[in-house]
Amino acid sequence: MGSSSSSINHIPDAEKLMQETGFSAAHIFRLYERFEVLDRDGTGQLRPEDFGAVRELAMNPIGDRIIRAFFSPGQETVDFAAFVRILAHFRPTVTNWTRDGAQTEPANSRTRKLKFAFQLYDQDRDGKISREELLEVLRMMLGLQVTEEQLQSIAERAIQEADLDRDDAISFDEFRKSLEKVNIDHKMSTRFLS
Amino acid sequence: MTWFTFPADNLLCRCLCISITAWLALLFVFGIVPAVLGVSFGVRRLYMRTLLKIFEWATSRMEMGAKEKNEQLYKPYSNGIIAKEPSSSLQQEIQELRGSASCLRSEPEFEMADIFYFCRRGVESIVDDEVTKRFSAQELESWNLLTRSNYNFRHISLRLTVVWGFGVLIRYGVLLPLRVTLAVTGICLLLVLTTLVGFLPNRELRSYLSEKIHLMCYRFCVRALTAIITYHNRENKPKNGGICVSNHTTPIDVIILANDGYYSMVGQVHGGLIGMVQRAMVKSSAHIWFERSEVRDRHLVAKRLSDHVADKTKQPILIFPEGTCINNTSVMMFKKGSFEIDCTVYPVAIKYDPQFGDAFWNSSKFGMVNYLLRMMSSWAIVCSVWYLPPMNKEKGEDAVQFANRVKAAIAAQGGLVDLIWDGGLKRAKVKDAFKEEQQKLYSKVLFGEQDEGGRRDNTQLEAENPEEDKSNQDEKNDNENTVNAPRNK
């Protein structure tokens, strides 16, 4: 028979994912193909090593953090639905979203994007970025290019500016406040071709 | 029931005899004779034109079917899923981030928002990256009636299916046996004749005959694959005492190039059939085969190559500097070893037309035998070969720069994307040097140009010994039997 390869129909939960995340059918299909390319042993689940195979990600200083962001705490595998849900954070923001308290916020709202970035810093998920957590990220981004003193002073300055309630850590609200003027939509969005 | 079956048997026998005879005659007249004599009846080009007409018809039927159902036929953006901004540098993007965030500062500093840049780049590369997609076959815009290249093409009507079925019959029933026969004949002839020629005492006669024999056998192989090759700029063909470099898509590249010229091959010694062929070839002409242990000794490799090119009576060496097969949409990093030798380099660009059969060898998906079967059951292998003007290393240029210059010329001619990435990344891990480079760029944004302590020397991003050795190690366990891709350069 001619048409023997995949169609949108055999992607699990495609309809539900489309509704939840706002991706179109074409996007879901493309993401599924990408998922299959990354899933080299064909188990239907991705492991951290599968992400590690992407060269450009391996050279990203915070590459490991980004990979971990795909995995829920304690889980070692990611299935396609979870993969898509995380990527949904990076869709450009829908500007005409009406604030309806009953419905859940879409994944790509400004707040959710900020939350994603916040969690890259806040690894122990206690809702605050401690000085140590900030230093860890700085070390990843700068490596051996700066001295330890410089790192400490950068961290000190950053905390002083953002920490409004003087508890020596940056909470999510303080984080959000310090990024008020940043065009989050533009900087934390990937233009998916449709 | 014997009285019933007997005449039927007889009839069957007769039919079989006639068809076998016809088939052999066809083979002899259109396959063997032209290959031996080096003439062409133009059958393959006619075949190609017919196929093109059929594909056009098939495409228009699919378009009609799609229009009826009001759906999209072509997959949009087969080259990627996301729109990558034209590469702005790390500096530019972070300044933009800053500009919108804070008030004026006297000195550049860290901003919490900086992480967005790395985060977005990371996610973009998860969704689509330049390297991984080069190691899987190129996707076609429309269907060429082969199941293997059917990427969710719908709207395949009954008529089209019938044509496809007919195509399967022809490819597997007629073409495949024909091709296999030709291939076997070609290889046997090569083995026998080169061994015989090896016994001749007269050196000139030996090299003359050896050239004729090699060319004849490659012609057999070309017909065995139904390869339709167009050679451009043949005045630039490689001459003795030089090195011919080319982009690498498949082991068949060797056959494509050697069909038009007499080259010396370079490669590892293999066992089995290929080993036999290698030993036979060496009896009548100079090829450079390395033992596995010798491959890692760069100096030995370089010396043997230099000795060969220094001898002007020996043929040009054929080398594929990428070291691995790429899917013919791009050219990856050339290993610098062959560019360190002091001689003229003759670049060659090979571009395959995937419409008739995808020649790319995905060594992680298919073994060699499987791959050859697929090749022999495609419609044809159609490609263009461009001989580029010879290049020499310029004064003050080092091997890496020279390699990149040659690579750029080949990419430009063949219409391929010129990438800095090392094809060996297929198997090896990315070196930390790349990550360091990013860290360096970012620290420059924060601190400007500085020579503070704690900084390591930045090693070159291009070909380096440890990386090549690592990819050698990985490739030892691989069954990539390219006769002609020196690993250690």
Interface residues (C-beta under 8 A of the other chain):
Chain A: M1 G2 S3 S4 S5 S6 S7 A26 H27 F29 R30 L31 R34 V37 L38 F51 G52 A53 V54 R55 E56 L57 A58 M59 N60 P61 I62 G63 I66 L87 F90 F116 A117 L120 Y121 V137 L138 M141 L142 G143 L144 Q145 V146 T147 Q150 I154 R157 A158 A162 I170 F175 S178 L179 K181 V182 N183 I184 K187 M188 S189 T190 R191 F192 L193 S194
Chain B: P76 Y77 G80 I81 I82 A83 L97 S100 A101 S102 E109 F110 E111 M112 A113 D114 I115 F116 Y117 F118 C119 R120 R121 G122 V123 E124 S125 I126 V127 D128 D129 E130 V131 T132 K133 S136 W143 T147 N150 Y151 N152 F153 R154 I156 L160 T161 W164 W421 L425 K429 V430 F434 K435 E436 E437 Q438 Q439 K440 Y442 S443 L446 F447 E452 G453 G454 R455 R456
